[in-house]
Amino acid sequence: MANVFEIHTEECRAAMVAQNEAIKARERDEATKYAKTLCESFVHEHCSPVETWKVFPDLIGVLTQIYNATTVVRSIKADRDAAFSELAKLRERTTKLSIDYIVALDEKGKALAELAKLRAEAEWRPIESAPRDGTKVLVALHEFNDPANLYVSCFAAFENGSWIEGGEPIYQPDYFFAIPSPPKDPAHD
């Protein structure tokens, strides 16, 4: 027969086990409630769940949902980082293309200015704009002041206040054409 002491010890032990189980159950319930709140908050903030999504009722299910949600977020973050990296590359290429475009526009502008200058030099111009420093130019004048009788006269230069050809003054020309530089001959360079 068991003595009173043994019975009392056994009852105390059973009461302590029951109390520990109750504490564990309460802690598990609190942990589940906290995990559910954490899961719901995390999923709604970071994952855009479907309307029918619900937090699982048990702790293991909730922890699995949290794990899955963090996996989704890591995947989204990786995709976002890749997109930002590609965006940075596109910005760099766009900047380079913009600079290349600006340079090309500048070069085009310079080329157009040079073309305009060459065109201006390749046209007959009024004699009033001719060089007055002794530079030889091709001149044209109206014979007998008749506008219908324009002819190319000669190579002349403005010297000592008048137009001179071959050392002799000529009648006042009306137009001039700049003489281009002679062609370069590689055999004589």
FILUMRO-456369 format. One record per residue (C-alpha): x, y, z; residue in one letter. Coordinates in steps of 0.1 Angstrom, whole numbers, plus 5000, padded with zeros to 4 digits. Example, Ala and Ser with C-alpha at 12.3 -4.5 7.8 and 13.67 -1.06 7.14 Angstrom:
BEGIN
512349555078A;513749895071S;
//
This chain:
BEGIN
500050005000M;501250344992A;501750585020N;500250925023V;503451095014F;503750904981E;500150984972I;500651344980H;503851364960T;502151194931E;499251444932E;501651734934C;503651604905R;500351564884A;499251924894A;502652064884M;502551874851V;499052004844A;500152364854Q;503152334831N;500952204803E;498552494808A;501452744808I;502852584776K;499352594760A;498952964769R;502453044756E;501652854724R;498353034720D;500153374726E;502953274701A;500353164676T;498353494680K;501553694677Y;502753494646A;499353534630K;499453914635T;503053924622L;502153714592C;499053904583E;500854234586S;503854124566F;501853964538V;499554264534H;502454504535E;504854324511H;502954054491C;499654184477S;497653864486P;494553744469V;491253834485E;490553484498T;493953454516W;493753384553K;496353314580V;496552944589F;495052854623P;498052664637D;501552784646L;503352564622I;501052674593G;501553044602V;505353004604L;505252824570T;503253124556Q;505853364570I;508653164555Y;506853154521N;506153534523A;509753614530T;510753394501T;508453584478V;509753914491V;513353804485R;512353704450S;510654044444I;513654224459K;516054034436A;513854124406D;513654484417R;517454504421D;517954354387A;515454604372A;517354894389F;520654764376S;519254744341E;517755094346L;521155224356A;522755064325K;519955224303L;520555564319R;524255524312E;523655434276R;521155714272T;523555964286T;526255844262K;523855854233L;522756204243S;526456314244I;527056144211D;524056324197Y;525156664210I;528656604195V;527056494162A;524856804162L;527857024169D;529856854141E;526856894118K;526657264127G;530357314120K;530057124087A;527057334077L;528857654086A;531857544066E;529557454037L;527857794039A;531357954039K;532457754008L;529157833990R;529658203998A;533158183984E;531957993953A;529558273943E;530058613927W;529858883953R;529459263951P;532859433945I;532259643977E;532959323998S;536159243979A;539559233998P;541359563996R;544759434006D;546259353972G;544859003970T;544158893934K;540458803926V;538558733894L;536459043885V;533459093863A;532059413850L;529259553829H;530659673796E;529760033789F;527560033821N;525059803802D;523459553826P;523059313797A;526759303789N;528359153820L;531558983813Y;534458833832V;537359063828S;540458943845C;542458863876F;542859203894A;543859333928A;542959653946F;546059863950E;546660233957N;542860313955G;542060143922S;541659803906W;544859693888I;545459423862E;548959353850G;550059683865G;547359883847E;544160033862P;540959883849I;537360013847Y;535459973881Q;534359613883P;530859523897D;531559173911Y;534358953922F;535058583928F;537658463953A;540358263936I;540557913953P;543857783966S;545757583940P;545457203942P;548157023962K;550456823941D;551856533961P;554756503937A;555956853947H;555356843984D;
//
